[in-house]
Amino acid sequence: MNQVDRLYKKYRLRVMLAITLGYGFIYTCRLGLSIVKKPLIDAGIFTIDELGMIGAALFYGYAAGKCINGFLSDYFPPRIFFSLSIFLAAVINIFMGISTFLWLAIILWTLNGFFQGMAAPASVVSITNWFSYSERGRCYGIWNASHSIGEGITFYVIAAIVAAYGWQWGYISPGILCLGVAAWAYAFLRNAPTTIGLPDINTWKNEKTEPPKEKTTWATQKVMLGIKAIWVVALASALMYVTRYAINSWGILYLQEVRNYSLTEAAFFMSINTLAGIFGSIAYGFVSDKFFDARRPPANLIFAVVEVAALVLIFYGPTNELIQMLAFALYGATLSGLMASLGGLFAVDIAPKGATGAAMGFVGIFSYLGAAIQENVSASLISNNTIITDGNRIYDFDSAIMFWIGSSIVSLLLAASLWNTKVVK
């Protein structure tokens, strides 16, 4: 093995570790609100509607941040973008843990969303810089598993900390943790092979690509905006994100109030969901690359059908705990695979080279607008169907559940319409 091969393998491993673990840990800085909702309600600090406003603020901020930072990420070094995103999210979380003012919480959570929107486009640019088209699905699937890693840490470790020490630590503990993660990610990540004297990825892999087009970055990004399939991917992703964040944001409250589980028991079911997501994300990349020759639509259809069936089982199936565990595992695995594809990989496949960050950002703004709208709609549906009897709140999630499952079904249909979409190699 020559020196170039040794260096390539060394830095590719470091890049994957940095973006996967780094993105996993930054997730703990956005999911703290899901853990502390019931403690905040029980303490009389915020109502359900106010928590819906705070939750939506993150998604609106993230939608704007992912779009703006997605376009900027094609110009700026991913190493700086990525590590700075983690650092700023960590600082904001620490401030969230020492404040109980509604409008300050909304402002801080909006900023948190905006700054977190820097990390995903930087990760995708790193993947396209260091990995070729033929291996992109597997690498993207591994990176996408970072979502589940972050969710697992939040729903198991952070939930235990909150149960022991109070709601403030749902923000402060991930904030402190991610200050160190930001420094580590900056030390580990490298921008591109050519920046450290190595040949570009297609030269090293000896893979044929489309002839380079003499266009500026902005001109290439405008070409991406004119591709109709990317708009359909963005809409399908938005609807898939409705369900994704409905479960993340309201799943623990649903399990506590409707199924009568404790915080740690509810968090256990959610951690099953997220651990299965690690397997599902990696499996999606392998299945789409190896079984369908890097075609995403067949894998999308399989994963989406199972995801909808799992949701029906969660909400309308038997209340047996083993059945619930199976349903959450199926949901987590298939949802994570769809996140990998509809949340970015499929759009990156379709987009021309030089606009991968912009493609990720464009899909991101739709995805997180869907998540934000979900937060407001879900809060309204749950709140409007909640009654108080003898001082006790009785929640009715039926309307919200129909909204969540219906969104996944429409997302499935939109994704299936792209069966014969051409991709760019």
Secondary structure, 3 states (H helix, E strand, C coil): CCHHHHHHHHHHHHHHHHHHHHHHHHHHHHHHHHHHHHHHHHCCCCCHHHHHHHHHHHHHHHHHHHHHHHHHHCCCCHHHHHHHHHHHHHHHHHHHCCCCCHHHHHHHHHHHHHHHCCHHHHHHHHHHHHCCHHHHHHHHHHHHHHHHHHHHHHHHHHHHHHHHHCCCHHHHHHHHHHHHHHHHHHHHCCCCHHHHCCCCHHHHHCCCCCCCCCCCHHHHHHHHHCCHHHHHHHHHHHHHHHHHHHHHHHHHHHHHHCCCCCHHHHHHHHHHHHHHHHHHHHHHHHHHHHHCCCCCHHHHHHHHHHHHHHHHHHHHCCCCHHHHHHHHHHHHHHHHHHHHHHHHHHHHHHCCCCCHHHHHHHHHHHHHHHHHHHHHHHHHHHHHCCEEECCEEECCCHHHHHHHHHHHHHHHHHHHCCCCCCCCC
